[in-house]
Amino acid sequence: MPGIQQVIKRTGAIVPFTKERISNAIYRAAVSVGGRDRAIAERLADEVVAQLKDELEPDEIPTVEQIQDIVERVLIKNGYASTAKAYILYRDERARRRQERAQREALRQQNIPWRKIYDALNWALDHGLHTVEQLNERIQRGEFADIVHESDRAYNEDISCGAEMIYERRDEIRVVIVAGPSSSGKTTTTIKLKHLLEQMSLSLVPLALDDYFYDLEDHPRDEFGDYDYETPQALDLELINEHLQHLVAGERVLLPHYDFRMGQRTLDQKPLQVGPGDIILIDSLHGLYPSMVKGVPEEQQFKIYIEPLLQMRGPDERYVRWTDLRLMRRMERDTRQRAYNPQRTLEHWHYVRASESRNILPYANVCDYVVNSGLPYELPVMRTRLLDDFARWVIAYRDHPLRQDAYMRAERIHALLNAVLPVKDESPIPPDSLLREFIGGSCYEY
């Protein structure tokens, strides 16, 4: 029979078939259990396609479920039981999420920092920034600079509270971790926290986990074949944990170096040893992931989780979604720093969110302190910068079967930004603002 051209998704939509999605899925499952041989994944994918052709009737279009059933059988038949188990568990997890949406939402609420949200809500009410309408009224009164000042003061005070908590435990803490989802503001928060702690006469030693990425060819990929930097398995967690244990014990280690241009890591490059009074400072997307610091006693760790907990009702009377704020921040940052097309960021955001749901959000409740990085004034700034783009994407994705997630996000954010008054003069935003990390003009080196 001719090559397979299409596949039927669970929604009933018919989309193009690509063997790469099968090999990437197999490779991701293998990576989760310690395997990193892409050639094996490619060979197994070929076997899956061959078996699928044998089972299909002429002109029959396979379903996603049929393909996944064959993947499981091929993995087990070839002796990859642990990879098959990881694949099955992932598949079962996806099915359970679809079938038990209400229950999942209830469970996820356990990880929401309700006390912090309550404080953020009170602050928004006190400052007349609880709705987009109130925000617009203050902008119309010429109070944009005041909004910036009030928001930044609240954010900086939040970091100061965290620093004071660390100082109180300075005799036992050896590792401070700043963690949070993509574009939550970890980098600026870490820099500000470091400055505050140094003013308290504490000695901080930064540890850059980006150097622990595996070689690019060993990275898992998403369904579009792009390398997935969002998963903790992209990092050498075993080596990170080993080095942390040695450093906390006062021993010398040789750090690796990762060349992002070449996509390659070189081991044993830079010596590092921390003194008995030093505190290791880590800024990481997956800083709360258990495997990363499992060898360091809990009492020697201080974990900070950061999220833009903005408490503002949008034009639909629903609260502005934190993930939408982070998406816009990442668009601006990646366009400016990495020359990425913001449309690509939108199209792949659902993979970022999937990784966050699996590897970040479940551990938010294990932190010692939560920092709120939500800034009401970022909405009018993003309105000026991104409104036209989102208007164009709403039209482009409306009838695109493969981009329904991008369409829903674009439609929601476009409606939000369209309801906000624009601000073109960004000069009231100071160089040390967290927002400068994303829109440019920061006084910090990133």
C-alpha positions as CSV (number, residue, x, y, z in Angstrom):
1,M,0.0,0.0,0.0
2,P,1.2,3.6,-0.5
3,G,2.8,5.5,2.4
4,I,0.5,6.7,5.2
5,Q,-0.4,10.3,4.6
6,Q,-2.9,11.2,7.4
7,V,-3.9,10.3,10.9
8,I,-7.2,10.8,12.8
9,K,-6.8,12.7,16.1
10,R,-9.1,12.0,19.1
11,T,-11.0,15.1,18.3
12,G,-11.9,13.6,14.9
13,A,-9.6,16.1,13.1
14,I,-7.6,14.6,10.2
15,V,-4.0,15.8,10.2
16,P,-0.8,14.9,8.3
17,F,1.0,11.8,9.4
18,T,4.8,12.0,10.2
19,K,7.0,9.2,11.4
20,E,9.1,11.7,13.3
21,R,6.3,12.1,15.9
22,I,6.5,8.4,16.6
23,S,10.3,8.3,16.9
24,N,10.2,11.4,19.1
25,A,7.6,9.9,21.4
26,I,9.6,6.7,21.8
27,Y,12.8,8.7,22.4
28,R,11.1,10.9,25.1
29,A,9.9,7.7,26.8
30,A,13.4,6.3,26.7
31,V,15.0,9.4,28.0
32,S,12.6,9.3,31.0
33,V,14.2,6.0,32.0
34,G,17.8,6.8,31.2
35,G,18.1,5.8,27.6
36,R,19.5,8.2,25.0
37,D,20.0,6.2,21.7
38,R,18.1,8.1,19.0
39,A,19.1,5.5,16.4
40,I,17.2,2.8,18.3
41,A,14.1,5.1,18.5
42,E,14.3,5.6,14.7
43,R,14.6,1.9,14.0
44,L,11.6,1.1,16.3
45,A,9.6,3.9,14.6
46,D,10.3,2.3,11.3
47,E,9.0,-1.0,12.7
48,V,5.8,0.7,14.0
49,V,5.1,2.2,10.6
50,A,5.7,-1.2,8.8
51,Q,3.4,-3.0,11.2
52,L,0.8,-0.2,10.8
53,K,0.8,-0.6,7.0
54,D,0.2,-4.4,7.4
55,E,-2.8,-3.9,9.6
56,L,-4.5,-1.1,7.7
57,E,-7.1,-1.7,5.0
58,P,-6.5,0.0,1.6
59,D,-7.2,3.8,1.9
60,E,-7.9,3.4,5.7
61,I,-6.7,6.3,7.8
62,P,-5.2,5.2,11.1
63,T,-6.2,6.7,14.4
64,V,-3.8,8.0,17.1
65,E,-5.0,5.2,19.4
66,Q,-4.1,2.5,16.7
67,I,-0.6,4.0,16.4
68,Q,0.0,4.1,20.1
69,D,-1.2,0.5,20.5
70,I,1.4,-0.6,18.0
71,V,4.1,1.5,19.6
72,E,3.5,-0.4,22.9
73,R,3.6,-3.8,21.2
74,V,6.8,-3.0,19.3
75,L,8.6,-1.8,22.4
76,I,7.7,-4.9,24.4
77,K,8.5,-7.2,21.5
78,N,12.0,-5.7,21.2
79,G,12.7,-6.1,24.9
80,Y,12.4,-2.4,25.9
81,A,10.0,-3.1,28.8
82,S,11.0,-0.1,30.9
83,T,10.6,2.3,27.9
84,A,7.2,0.6,27.1
85,K,6.2,1.1,30.7
86,A,7.1,4.8,30.6
87,Y,5.2,5.2,27.3
88,I,2.2,3.4,28.7
89,L,2.2,5.5,31.9
90,Y,2.4,8.7,29.9
91,R,-0.4,7.5,27.6
92,D,-2.5,6.5,30.6
93,E,-1.8,9.9,32.2
94,R,-3.0,11.7,29.1
95,A,-6.2,9.7,29.0
96,R,-6.9,10.2,32.7
97,R,-6.4,13.9,32.3
98,R,-9.0,14.0,29.5
99,Q,-11.5,11.9,31.4
100,E,-11.1,13.4,34.8
101,R,-10.7,17.1,34.0
102,A,-12.8,18.3,37.0
103,Q,-10.9,16.1,39.4
104,R,-7.6,17.2,38.0
105,E,-8.4,20.8,38.5
106,A,-9.4,20.2,42.1
107,L,-6.1,18.4,42.7
108,R,-4.1,21.1,41.1
109,Q,-5.6,23.7,43.4
110,Q,-3.7,22.1,46.2
111,N,-0.5,23.5,44.7
112,I,-1.9,27.1,44.5
113,P,-0.5,29.4,47.1
114,W,-3.8,30.6,48.4
115,R,-2.4,32.9,51.1
116,K,-0.1,34.6,48.7
117,I,-3.0,35.1,46.2
118,Y,-5.1,36.6,49.0
119,D,-2.4,39.1,49.8
120,A,-2.1,39.9,46.1
121,L,-5.8,40.4,45.8
122,N,-5.9,42.7,48.8
123,W,-3.0,44.7,47.3
124,A,-4.9,45.0,44.0
125,L,-8.0,46.2,45.7
126,D,-6.1,48.7,47.8
127,H,-4.4,50.2,44.8
128,G,-7.3,50.4,42.5
129,L,-5.9,47.7,40.1
130,H,-8.3,44.8,40.6
131,T,-9.9,45.2,37.1
132,V,-8.8,46.2,33.6
133,E,-11.3,49.0,33.9
134,Q,-9.6,50.3,37.0
135,L,-6.2,50.1,35.4
136,N,-7.5,52.1,32.4
137,E,-8.9,54.7,34.7
138,R,-5.6,55.2,36.4
139,I,-3.8,55.4,33.1
140,Q,-6.3,58.0,31.9
141,R,-5.6,60.1,35.0
142,G,-1.9,60.1,34.0
143,E,-0.9,57.7,36.8
144,F,1.1,55.1,34.8
145,A,4.4,56.1,36.5
146,D,2.6,55.7,39.9
147,I,1.4,52.2,39.0
148,V,5.0,51.3,38.0
149,H,6.4,52.6,41.3
150,E,3.7,50.9,43.4
151,S,4.0,47.6,41.6
152,D,7.8,47.5,41.8
153,R,7.8,48.4,45.4
154,A,5.5,45.5,46.2
155,Y,7.7,43.1,44.2
156,N,10.9,44.3,45.8
157,E,9.4,44.1,49.3
158,D,8.4,40.5,48.5
159,I,12.0,39.6,47.7
160,S,13.2,41.4,50.9
161,C,10.9,39.2,53.0
162,G,12.4,36.1,51.4
163,A,15.9,37.4,52.0
164,E,15.2,38.0,55.7
165,M,13.9,34.4,56.1
166,I,17.1,33.1,54.6
167,Y,19.2,35.3,56.9
168,E,17.4,33.9,59.9
169,R,18.5,30.4,58.9
170,R,21.9,31.4,57.7
171,D,23.7,29.0,60.0
172,E,22.1,25.9,58.4
173,I,21.2,26.8,54.8
174,R,23.8,25.8,52.2
175,V,21.7,25.9,49.0
176,V,19.2,28.5,47.9
177,I,17.0,27.7,44.9
178,V,14.9,30.2,42.9
179,A,12.5,28.2,40.7
180,G,9.4,28.8,38.7
181,P,7.9,28.3,35.3
182,S,9.1,29.9,32.1
183,S,9.3,33.7,32.1
184,S,8.2,34.1,35.7
185,G,11.1,36.3,36.4
186,K,13.7,34.0,38.0
187,T,16.8,35.7,36.7
188,T,16.0,39.2,37.9
189,T,14.6,37.8,41.2
190,T,17.8,35.8,41.7
191,I,20.0,38.9,41.0
192,K,18.0,41.1,43.4
193,L,18.0,38.3,46.1
194,K,21.8,37.9,45.8
195,H,22.4,41.7,46.2
196,L,20.2,41.8,49.3
197,L,21.8,38.8,50.9
198,E,25.3,40.2,50.2
199,Q,24.2,43.4,51.9
200,M,23.5,41.2,54.9
201,S,27.1,40.0,54.8
202,L,26.2,36.6,53.4
203,S,28.5,35.0,50.8
204,L,26.7,33.6,47.7
205,V,28.2,31.3,45.1
206,P,26.0,31.1,41.9
207,L,25.8,27.6,40.2
208,A,24.7,27.8,36.5
209,L,22.7,24.7,35.7
210,D,22.7,25.5,32.0
211,D,26.1,23.9,31.8
212,Y,24.6,20.6,32.8
213,F,22.5,20.2,29.6
214,Y,23.2,17.0,27.6
215,D,24.6,17.3,24.1
216,L,21.9,18.6,21.7
217,E,21.8,15.3,19.8
218,D,20.8,13.5,23.1
219,H,18.0,16.0,24.0
220,P,14.4,14.8,23.8
221,R,12.3,16.5,21.1
222,D,8.7,17.7,21.0
223,E,6.1,16.5,18.5
224,F,7.4,19.0,15.9
225,G,10.9,17.7,16.2
226,D,12.3,20.7,18.0
227,Y,14.7,20.1,20.9
228,D,12.9,20.2,24.2
229,Y,14.8,22.3,26.7
230,E,11.7,22.5,29.0
231,T,12.0,19.0,30.4
232,P,14.2,18.2,33.4
233,Q,15.5,15.2,31.6
234,A,17.4,17.6,29.3
235,L,19.7,18.2,32.2
236,D,22.2,15.7,33.7
237,L,20.3,15.5,37.0
238,E,22.6,12.8,38.4
239,L,25.7,14.9,37.9
240,I,24.0,18.0,39.3
241,N,23.0,16.1,42.4
242,E,26.5,14.6,42.7
243,H,28.2,18.0,42.4
244,L,25.9,19.6,44.9
245,Q,26.6,16.9,47.5
246,H,30.3,17.4,47.1
247,L,30.1,21.2,47.2
248,V,27.9,21.2,50.4
249,A,30.5,18.9,51.9
250,G,33.2,21.4,51.1
251,E,34.8,19.4,48.4
252,R,36.2,20.6,45.1
253,V,34.4,19.7,41.8
254,L,35.1,20.3,38.1
255,L,32.1,22.0,36.5
256,P,31.1,21.2,32.9
257,H,30.6,23.9,30.2
258,Y,27.8,23.9,27.7
259,D,28.3,25.6,24.3
260,F,24.8,26.6,23.2
261,R,26.1,27.6,19.7
262,M,27.5,24.1,19.1
263,G,24.9,22.3,21.3
264,Q,27.7,20.4,23.1
265,R,28.8,19.9,26.6
266,T,32.4,19.5,27.8
267,L,33.0,17.9,31.2
268,D,35.5,18.8,33.9
269,Q,36.2,22.4,32.8
270,K,36.0,24.8,35.7
271,P,37.0,24.1,39.3
272,L,34.7,25.1,42.1
273,Q,34.8,24.8,45.9
274,V,32.7,26.6,48.4
275,G,33.7,27.6,51.9
276,P,32.0,26.6,55.1
277,G,30.1,30.0,55.2
278,D,29.2,30.1,51.6
279,I,25.7,29.5,50.2
280,I,25.2,28.0,46.8
281,L,22.6,30.0,44.7
282,I,20.7,28.3,41.9
283,D,18.3,29.8,39.4
284,S,16.5,27.0,37.6
285,L,13.3,26.2,35.8
286,H,13.3,22.8,37.5
287,G,14.8,23.8,40.8
288,L,12.1,22.1,42.8
289,Y,12.3,18.8,40.8
290,P,13.2,16.2,43.5
291,S,16.0,14.4,41.7
292,M,18.0,17.5,41.4
293,V,18.8,18.0,45.1
294,K,17.8,14.7,46.6
295,G,21.2,14.2,48.2
296,V,21.1,17.6,50.0
297,P,19.4,17.4,53.4
298,E,16.1,19.4,53.5
299,E,17.2,21.6,56.4
300,Q,20.1,22.8,54.3
301,Q,17.9,24.0,51.4
302,F,15.7,27.1,51.0
303,K,13.4,27.0,48.0
304,I,11.7,30.1,46.5
305,Y,9.0,29.7,43.9
306,I,8.1,32.6,41.7
307,E,4.9,33.2,39.6
308,P,3.2,36.3,38.3
309,L,0.1,36.1,40.7
310,L,-1.6,39.1,39.1
311,Q,-5.1,39.5,40.6
312,M,-6.9,41.5,37.9
313,R,-10.2,40.8,36.2
314,G,-10.2,41.1,32.5
315,P,-13.0,42.2,30.1
316,D,-14.8,38.9,30.5
317,E,-14.9,39.3,34.3
318,R,-12.4,36.4,34.6
319,Y,-9.0,36.8,36.2
320,V,-6.1,37.4,33.8
321,R,-4.3,34.1,33.4
322,W,-0.7,34.0,34.7
323,T,0.4,31.8,31.8
324,D,-0.8,34.4,29.3
325,L,1.4,37.0,31.1
326,R,4.4,34.7,30.9
327,L,3.7,33.8,27.2
328,M,3.8,37.5,26.3
329,R,7.0,38.0,28.3
330,R,8.7,35.1,26.6
331,M,7.7,36.4,23.2
332,E,9.3,39.7,23.8
333,R,12.4,38.2,25.4
334,D,13.0,35.5,22.7
335,T,12.4,38.0,19.9
336,R,15.0,40.4,21.4
337,Q,17.6,38.0,22.7
338,R,17.3,34.9,20.4
339,A,15.8,36.3,17.2
340,Y,12.9,33.9,17.6
341,N,9.6,34.6,15.7
342,P,7.0,35.2,18.4
343,Q,4.5,33.2,16.4
344,R,6.7,30.1,17.0
345,T,6.6,30.8,20.7
346,L,2.8,30.8,20.6
347,E,2.6,27.6,18.5
348,H,4.8,25.7,20.9
349,W,3.5,27.1,24.2
350,H,1.2,24.1,24.8
351,Y,4.4,22.0,25.1
352,V,5.8,24.4,27.6
353,R,2.6,24.2,29.6
354,A,2.5,20.4,29.4
355,S,6.1,20.2,30.8
356,E,5.2,22.7,33.6
357,S,2.1,20.6,34.5
358,R,4.3,17.5,34.8
359,N,7.6,18.8,36.2
360,I,7.1,22.2,37.9
361,L,3.6,22.8,39.2
362,P,3.3,19.6,41.2
363,Y,6.2,20.7,43.4
364,A,5.2,24.3,43.9
365,N,3.9,23.4,47.4
366,V,7.3,22.2,48.6
367,C,8.8,25.6,48.5
368,D,9.7,27.7,51.6
369,Y,8.6,31.1,50.1
370,V,6.6,32.4,47.2
371,V,7.5,35.6,45.3
372,N,4.8,37.3,43.3
373,S,6.2,38.7,40.0
374,G,2.9,40.0,38.6
375,L,3.1,43.6,37.4
376,P,-0.1,45.3,36.5
377,Y,1.7,47.8,34.3
378,E,3.0,45.1,31.9
379,L,-0.4,44.8,30.3
380,P,-0.5,48.3,28.7
381,V,3.1,47.8,27.6
382,M,2.3,44.5,26.0
383,R,-0.8,46.0,24.4
384,T,1.4,48.4,22.4
385,R,3.9,45.8,21.5
386,L,1.8,42.7,20.7
387,L,-1.9,43.6,20.0
388,D,-1.5,43.7,16.2
389,D,0.3,40.3,16.2
390,F,-2.4,38.6,18.2
391,A,-5.1,40.1,15.9
392,R,-3.3,38.5,12.9
393,W,-2.8,35.1,14.7
394,V,-6.5,34.9,15.6
395,I,-7.3,35.1,11.9
396,A,-4.5,32.8,10.8
397,Y,-5.4,30.0,13.3
398,R,-9.2,30.1,13.4
399,D,-9.7,27.2,11.0
400,H,-6.3,25.5,11.4
401,P,-6.9,21.9,12.8
402,L,-3.3,21.6,14.1
403,R,-3.2,25.0,15.8
404,Q,-6.4,25.1,17.9
405,D,-4.4,25.6,21.1
406,A,-2.6,28.6,19.5
407,Y,-6.0,30.0,18.3
408,M,-7.6,29.8,21.7
409,R,-4.7,31.5,23.4
410,A,-4.4,34.1,20.7
411,E,-8.2,34.9,20.9
412,R,-8.1,35.2,24.7
413,I,-5.0,37.4,24.8
414,H,-6.2,39.6,21.9
415,A,-9.5,40.3,23.8
416,L,-7.5,41.1,26.9
417,L,-5.0,43.5,25.3
418,N,-7.7,45.1,23.2
419,A,-9.5,46.1,26.4
420,V,-6.4,47.8,27.9
421,L,-5.3,51.3,27.1
422,P,-1.9,51.4,25.4
423,V,1.2,53.0,26.9
424,K,3.9,53.9,24.4
425,D,6.2,55.9,26.8
426,E,8.1,53.2,28.7
427,S,10.5,55.7,30.3
428,P,8.8,55.4,33.8
429,I,9.9,51.8,33.9
430,P,13.2,51.8,35.8
431,P,16.3,49.8,34.6
432,D,16.0,47.4,37.6
433,S,12.4,46.5,36.8
434,L,11.7,42.8,36.4
435,L,9.8,43.7,33.1
436,R,13.1,45.0,31.7
437,E,14.4,41.4,31.7
438,F,11.9,40.8,28.9
439,I,11.4,44.1,27.0
440,G,15.0,45.2,27.3
441,G,16.8,48.1,29.0
442,S,17.7,46.3,32.2
443,C,20.7,47.4,34.3
444,Y,21.5,43.7,35.0
445,E,23.6,41.4,32.9
446,Y,21.8,38.3,31.9
